[in-house]
């Protein structure tokens, strides 16, 4: 403990330490310090000169105050000038900031500092910087000579990115200006930056985002400039302008908000004027489209919301509407991720829906309105679901093994031209699990199905009131055998090989359905008398569990698990072949393609897949698909509300093959699709 004669020295050092965090960009603590706070100081020698105005400590100096520790070979402090100097292996360890340097000088009154050969890390903002000479000026501004900075958190190895430069200026507004710099990715120099500006803040802030430039022979030069508006902690918006020199000028905007823990929503609007376009008829490549007109004024609307009530009811909506059928072929959307945008571009319809649902244990009640915009044929022939109501569930009957399942669905189909009406589909089902042998469990399902129709007007040969009755019989039996291999390695401890043979049967009798309209796939159910054999091989691994090191940050909330290991399926191979009993009786081809599904996951971040169908006659591949996937294994952290940042980085490569045959045109031309069967889940 300190003696009374050295209280002055300790008090001044306490002041120094209390001001050190603000010196490095942290929020100032309360200015009033308690002189009675305990301070521990150790040094080989301690010297006080000139009536206590100058204090000098030498040799293994270590000062502790609360959670802060200052170490150096030598420390000098002048009470009159408020100048402090530390030399020789200087280090400061604090929960809010850390520093290492060969030498450092501080002026506590002016809040300035000079650090030689230093490294600094600030927890708030996760800013790391180092340099030959670092200078701290008044007002939280810094200058670095021959140094680098990064905001990447890396426990080991090189940072994901960093910027080094001859001169770096870090301003209090959260900006960085560099001169003579180089941008690095994983310690590899990517490009030279003679002069550049960087934002350093990790929290959202209002300002211009990076623009997008491009050029094409059809649209000409393309320029897009977005602007981000941080409205509040739970709401933000993006607005921007889009210019395409040979096509259009437009505006776009998106508003995102989280109203509460149980309510969130997004809406995105865009408007484009096609006044710059010439020869618009040449831009229509598909002449099968009914409406080939490109209007001068074009727009799009995307919206979504999810909300839960205290009573258990949930409401939702997903809106996608466009001014014309060619909008998605000409104009990029700025709000959808790449997979969703590709799906929408290749789809025949744009769907908009809103609904309400509630779950009751093993039951669900759901109502939904769905509207479709047909990109190929006139919308007057498109069926709209207004509304669609579903009630499904299951119950175990008393103490018996019987399970009763049901599904009741009513859909009101409307359209301007063509048959429309009301359809009610009832499907009660009984399921009986059984044990054929001690190790051969199975189940038997019997379902009755009644589908009733009421058409709003006479249409062709269809009666206004019709019904259809079906019986569905299903059964399956299978087993599972396995063996565990004790490997005992430090990475893979055990491996289990599981074999799962299975046999299933499906019977649906034929029924006359030519006198009922076609609304979707429910209206046409073909006869089935099918026996399917399947064999699945699984390979499970039990791995040594290890914890990934994560930063001790109060602002970080782990979204994914930081543990790696435990039990994981390493591989799976499934073979399935169906035998059509009816076709065998008629002398036709009774065997389906041999389906093969292969998955291999040797590492938790690497996955390989291969699916194919083999024609058992000539043993030719009728179709195949292969995929290679890499996934970032690092745990996710939560910093922003944007869900695009709550997915790990992923790289996928895929290949698909379909053999050309009599049905190949259905795969080549999606415009031939006639049915859209979207059911409520």
C-alpha angles and dihedrals in degrees: 000000000000123000122234092253090063098046090102091056092047092047092053092048089050088054089049092052094045089054097043095083093054088048089062098046103275128132112275114254121225108299096223110087124189110239089206094064112124115254124182119205128179127180139147090243137009124197131183119194138183099019093314097305093115122045127185130187122184138184123035093351112193124172124184126192118167105307097342123096125188119193130181142139091242136013127187127182132186113201094196098051094030087229119150126188129189125184138183122033094352115190135168120194117191134149089244102041144004133204140185124183145147091235138355137188124197134188106200095191097052094032093231132135143182120206125188121209090351142162123202131186122188116198093205103074092004090248116172120187137164137172150154089264128010122191126194116202131191114284099035097291124141139194123198127192118206095349146117140228136199139166093209117122109221122165092190137004128026120324118262088243139359140167122223124187146163089245130016126184118194114193130204091244090069097261133129127204118191133189124198093006139160127208115222132198113195089343091306115120109237105176142347120253113198089178128000145158125221132184112226103189118109095195121081117273135176116257148096118308124218110288125236123230130189146146137211137170092243105039097027121209113003126204126176123180118184125192122204122213118195098204098174141323090283102035138048139159141205123208129174151156127246123199124185109178097212100035124023154338119224151164129223136184141177130195121198124186141167107204095183142334088284102038133060137151146177134198129184126188132183136182128190132184114210095201092121094055120106129189093011091175090069092059093066104091099170113064092186089078110106098211108044096163117123108205122216092234115050131179144172136201127202121176138160137173139175124192135170125198128211089248092062099256117133127200126196141172137187117186128187117166132159136191094233142007094254097053096101092046092056108030132050119230114232099200105051126082117239099262093049092046092050090049092051094045092053095043124098093218139043108214130205123187143168128183152145131238143174132193121216107189101282095001135080131195115193137171125188141174114208128187127186134204111206113217094192113034130033114286091232088079095047118107118231123201107226095187132346117196125192132186118177137157148129138237135188109232106238115284093337124104089237117116122199117209129181141183123188120180131176123187128184107206118197134177137154097243129024136029115329135159149117124312127191118192119190121184119174115180138189120207123195118188115203143175111233093182130354091275102027111084120180145159139224122211128194118183130180117203129197119183116185127189134198115185119203093218140012110272121182113297095343118115115224092235119038137147138195129207125204139175121208120195120188133173137168138178130183146140142212129225127177148166131213121221117201106216098168096202122147091246106031112033103174138007127202125199114202127188117197117186115186138179124193136179132204127187126180117165122226117262135187108253105154091102095060124076125248112244098152141326093300090072095062117049114165127215114271130193100162136158116194128194121195135178122191127190118194130187117201126188131200109208133194106265116235132173120233112229110247128186118266094240126152090208095054122092116185111233097179126039118276090209120097123195131025115118124344136164104245099184144000133189120183126183120189132178128177127209117206108211094191094054091050090056091051093048095248133128102297100180125081124213115290104249116212122188118184128182127176124184107171092161130031090244100041127071132174125189138181128179125179143161119220122200103225092210104064090004093237127152109252093183139352140182130190129187136187118193135185120190129191104243096199116113117259122244127203117232107132137034094235106110091206087075093051093073123083119245110270137182119200129183118185139176129193131192130187120182114232112247139132091303097044093103089065088061095041097048117038089185089080091067109118105175131060111186109184113165132188113250 
